[in-house]
């Protein structure tokens, strides 16, 4: 048995003299070893190899119960049964905790009388009754292998969101996304061509949709067509009021300047603008994306990819 697999409860028996292994003596020693066993299980067990705990759902939980919520592991610090029962004759203020129908609730708006679900939300993590146990349910032995390579990153995303990873071309899996995604990973990545068509000069940083310094382009601005009302595909160049604009999306009916147009004061023309384009796109099932958000996805991906790479996230 390796050091990481040590069981202090067993050691309390093994290291005791045979004539001192009565239930009371062993129970006494195991009580002393309990905090050490807890730390071993947490750091050398769950943190190292991963935690296979159930996803949190509204329900009844005992003291010490562990659940996974938004990819983090939480530990229950107060049993649901120990919460006070809901009393229709009591006035409750926001923040009050009760148990009703076997489920713990926290009050979100002052209420009294018959239980009104609209004024209560299930008591789940994170809250004062749930401590953060681990920052990730995936063990560190696995997480240290994650990196920005497309196959590894695809595997990491599917592991993180507990969806299906299927390595392209292995065991007969498809090498490109199929229509119903039964032969391809649920979360997958498409690399995009890297485009450099000009360069920017000046000292002022970009705003989200307008380059306030000058842009050197491939041909003179006079060769570009003036903007007129209509619908434009991504990549279309138009001029308006002496500025050059590049459509960033398909079906663009906005009038520049807007977030759908990248604009610049051009130097030497404007056949094509230099604009930071995405290097790859992450496709996530809509049902999965509904349980998370862009910030959470980027918190996972950003530390794994080289600095300077840009990407977009697209639910499907």
C-alpha positions as a printed Julia matrix, in Angstrom:
316×3 Matrix{Float64}:
   0.0    0.0     0.0
   1.43   3.39   -1.0
   1.72   6.39    1.28
  -1.14   8.13   -0.51
  -3.46   5.19    0.26
  -2.87   5.1     4.02
  -5.91   4.48    6.23
  -5.4    5.82    9.75
  -8.41   3.95   11.08
  -6.76   0.72   10.05
  -3.42   1.88   11.41
  -4.99   2.5    14.82
  -5.74  -1.23   14.95
  -2.5   -2.45   13.38
  -0.24  -0.41   15.69
  -2.07  -1.35   18.89
  -0.95  -4.35   20.97
  -3.25  -7.34   20.4
  -4.48  -7.27   23.98
  -5.4   -3.56   23.65
  -7.6   -3.87   20.58
 -10.92  -3.73   22.36
 -13.74  -1.67   20.85
 -13.35   1.19   23.35
  -9.58   1.49   22.95
  -9.74   1.35   19.15
 -12.66   3.77   19.03
 -10.73   6.17   21.26
  -7.65   6.04   19.03
  -9.69   6.34   15.83
 -11.39   9.44   17.22
  -7.96  11.06   17.59
  -7.03   9.98   14.07
 -10.29  11.24   12.5
  -9.04  14.79   11.65
  -5.88  13.36   10.11
  -7.9   10.87    8.07
 -10.18  13.71    6.9
  -7.18  15.71    5.66
  -5.68  12.64    3.97
  -8.95  11.92    2.19
  -9.26  15.56    1.12
  -5.76  16.3    -0.16
  -4.25  12.91   -0.99
  -7.57  11.51   -2.14
 -10.18  13.87   -3.59
  -7.8   16.72   -4.46
  -5.21  14.43   -6.02
  -7.3   11.89   -7.93
 -10.67  13.65   -8.21
 -14.01  13.59   -6.45
 -16.91  11.48   -7.73
 -19.62  13.25   -5.73
 -23.2   13.77   -6.98
 -24.39  17.0    -8.54
 -26.27  19.23   -6.12
 -30.05  19.17   -6.4
 -32.62  20.53   -3.92
 -33.12  17.87   -1.26
 -32.18  16.63    2.21
 -28.51  16.56    3.13
 -26.67  15.31    6.19
 -23.79  17.01    7.97
 -20.6   16.46    5.97
 -22.36  15.54    2.73
 -20.39  16.57   -0.34
 -21.8   17.65   -3.7
 -20.58  19.13   -6.97
 -21.98  22.5    -8.01
 -20.64  24.41  -11.02
 -17.63  22.09  -11.13
 -16.64  22.88   -7.53
 -17.08  20.56   -4.55
 -18.97  21.78   -1.49
 -19.41  20.24    1.95
 -22.6   20.56    3.99
 -22.0   22.22    7.39
 -25.57  21.96    8.7
 -27.89  19.02    8.15
 -31.1   19.94    6.37
 -33.07  18.22    9.13
 -31.59  20.66   11.66
 -33.2   23.67    9.99
 -36.37  24.99   11.66
 -39.61  23.8    10.09
 -41.62  26.34    8.14
 -44.39  27.88   10.24
 -47.22  29.68    8.47
 -47.75  31.8    11.57
 -44.23  33.22   11.52
 -43.08  36.27    9.58
 -39.85  35.63    7.72
 -37.3   38.19    6.58
 -34.89  37.76    3.66
 -32.06  35.46    4.64
 -34.11  33.24    6.96
 -33.64  29.46    6.61
 -36.34  26.81    6.96
 -37.08  23.24    5.95
 -40.28  22.53    4.04
 -41.18  19.24    2.39
 -37.76  17.82    3.23
 -35.94  20.62    1.35
 -33.99  23.46    2.89
 -34.92  26.96    1.75
 -33.6   30.49    2.2
 -36.02  33.42    2.16
 -35.57  35.92   -0.68
 -38.46  38.29    0.16
 -40.41  38.98    3.34
 -43.28  36.51    3.67
 -45.77  34.9     6.03
 -48.77  32.61    5.79
 -48.93  29.71    3.36
 -45.53  28.72    1.95
 -44.94  30.72   -1.24
 -42.19  29.17   -3.44
 -41.74  32.5    -5.24
 -40.31  33.99   -2.02
 -37.95  31.15   -1.26
 -35.04  29.52   -3.04
 -33.5   26.12   -2.23
 -30.6   26.36    0.19
 -27.7   25.21   -1.93
 -24.06  26.11   -2.5
 -22.58  28.56   -2.13
 -24.19  29.56    1.2
 -23.38  29.68    4.9
 -24.43  26.04    5.13
 -22.06  24.91    2.39
 -18.28  25.28    2.62
 -16.07  25.16   -0.45
 -14.32  21.79   -0.14
 -12.34  21.7    -3.4
 -11.9   24.21   -6.25
 -12.56  21.47   -8.84
 -13.99  17.98   -8.84
 -11.23  16.98  -11.3
  -8.12  15.71   -9.56
  -4.86  17.62   -9.81
  -3.18  14.54  -11.3
  -5.5   15.02  -14.3
  -5.55  18.81  -14.39
  -1.77  19.13  -14.67
  -2.04  17.32  -18.02
  -4.41  19.9   -19.51
  -2.94  22.3   -22.09
  -3.94  24.34  -25.13
  -3.5   21.62  -27.77
  -6.81  21.2   -29.54
  -7.32  17.53  -28.63
  -6.27  18.01  -25.01
  -8.3   21.2   -24.62
 -11.34  19.49  -26.12
 -10.92  16.64  -23.66
 -10.52  19.09  -20.76
 -13.71  20.98  -21.65
 -15.75  17.79  -21.93
 -14.27  16.48  -18.69
 -15.02  19.76  -16.93
 -18.65  19.9   -18.06
 -19.12  16.1   -17.83
 -20.05  15.74  -21.49
 -18.86  13.16  -24.02
 -15.33  13.35  -25.41
 -14.68  11.27  -28.55
 -11.17  11.45  -29.98
 -11.5   12.04  -33.74
 -10.51   9.03  -35.8
 -10.08   6.74  -32.78
 -12.32   3.68  -32.41
 -14.24   4.73  -35.5
 -15.26   8.16  -34.2
 -15.85  10.84  -36.84
 -13.08  13.29  -37.74
 -15.55  16.16  -38.28
 -18.71  17.11  -36.44
 -21.75  15.07  -37.47
 -25.27  16.5   -37.5
 -26.56  14.77  -34.34
 -23.18  14.65  -32.53
 -23.31  10.95  -31.77
 -19.91  10.39  -33.41
 -18.12  13.55  -32.27
 -17.37  15.26  -28.98
 -20.26  17.18  -27.43
 -17.98  20.17  -26.86
 -15.6   20.59  -29.77
 -13.19  23.13  -31.21
 -12.73  24.44  -34.75
  -9.44  26.11  -35.61
  -9.82  29.2   -37.81
  -7.38  30.52  -40.43
  -5.01  33.18  -39.11
  -5.48  36.44  -41.0
  -3.03  39.36  -41.11
  -3.9   41.85  -43.83
  -2.58  45.17  -42.58
  -1.13  46.84  -39.52
  -2.0   49.65  -37.15
   0.14  52.66  -36.3
  -0.29  55.17  -33.5
  -0.28  55.34  -29.71
  -3.94  54.98  -28.79
  -5.44  51.58  -27.9
  -8.46  50.09  -29.59
 -11.94  50.65  -28.3
 -14.27  47.64  -28.7
 -15.51  48.68  -32.14
 -13.33  51.56  -33.31
  -9.59  51.86  -33.77
  -8.81  55.41  -32.64
  -5.3   55.36  -34.07
  -4.46  55.08  -37.76
  -4.63  51.89  -39.77
  -2.48  51.07  -42.8
  -4.46  49.13  -45.37
  -3.68  47.5   -48.7
  -5.32  49.96  -51.06
  -6.55  53.51  -51.09
  -9.72  54.4   -49.22
 -11.13  55.88  -52.41
 -11.51  52.36  -53.79
 -14.0   51.42  -51.06
 -17.76  51.89  -51.53
 -19.79  54.28  -49.39
 -22.13  52.73  -46.86
 -25.81  52.74  -47.78
 -28.71  51.14  -45.87
 -28.77  47.39  -46.45
 -27.6   44.04  -45.15
 -23.91  43.23  -45.33
 -21.99  39.97  -44.84
 -18.95  39.69  -42.56
 -15.79  41.07  -44.16
 -17.53  43.8   -46.19
 -15.71  47.16  -46.34
 -17.61  50.43  -46.48
 -16.75  54.1   -45.94
 -18.79  56.66  -44.03
 -17.88  60.25  -43.1
 -14.24  59.71  -44.06
 -13.79  56.52  -42.04
 -13.41  52.95  -43.22
 -15.54  50.23  -41.63
 -15.28  46.43  -41.69
 -18.42  44.36  -41.07
 -17.77  41.9   -38.23
 -20.92  39.77  -38.59
 -23.13  38.33  -41.3
 -26.5   39.95  -41.9
 -25.21  43.29  -40.65
 -27.97  45.9   -41.02
 -26.54  48.38  -38.5
 -25.4   51.84  -39.54
 -21.74  52.46  -38.67
 -20.34  53.23  -36.21
 -21.71  50.31  -34.16
 -20.43  47.22  -32.39
 -21.03  45.28  -35.6
 -18.54  47.4   -37.54
 -14.8   47.8   -36.92
 -13.78  51.32  -37.91
 -10.51  53.14  -38.48
  -9.03  56.42  -39.66
  -6.99  54.97  -42.51
  -3.53  55.97  -43.69
  -2.71  55.15  -47.28
  -6.01  53.53  -48.07
  -8.4   50.89  -46.89
  -8.7   47.79  -49.05
  -8.56  45.68  -45.9
  -8.38  46.61  -42.23
  -6.17  44.92  -39.7
  -8.52  43.61  -37.05
  -7.92  41.02  -34.35
  -9.65  37.88  -35.54
 -10.48  34.75  -33.56
  -8.01  31.88  -33.81
 -10.55  29.21  -32.89
 -14.16  28.75  -31.84
 -15.47  26.55  -29.02
 -18.82  24.91  -29.75
 -20.87  24.07  -26.64
 -24.33  22.42  -26.55
 -26.98  24.99  -25.67
 -28.25  22.89  -22.75
 -24.74  22.83  -21.26
 -24.12  26.53  -21.91
 -27.37  27.35  -20.08
 -25.78  25.98  -16.87
 -22.68  28.16  -17.19
 -21.62  31.42  -18.82
 -18.82  32.84  -20.97
 -16.8   34.01  -17.98
 -16.7   30.51  -16.45
 -15.62  28.95  -19.75
 -12.86  31.53  -20.18
 -11.66  31.0   -16.61
 -10.96  27.39  -17.6
  -9.57  27.99  -21.1
  -7.49  31.17  -20.7
  -4.79  29.7   -18.42
  -4.34  26.75  -20.79
  -3.77  28.53  -24.1
  -0.83  30.7   -25.23
  -1.21  34.4   -24.48
  -2.48  36.38  -27.46
  -4.78  33.72  -28.9
  -8.35  34.86  -29.38
 -11.42  32.64  -29.47
 -15.18  32.79  -29.48
 -17.74  30.58  -27.75
 -20.74  29.43  -29.76
 -23.7   27.47  -28.3
 -25.4   25.09  -30.72
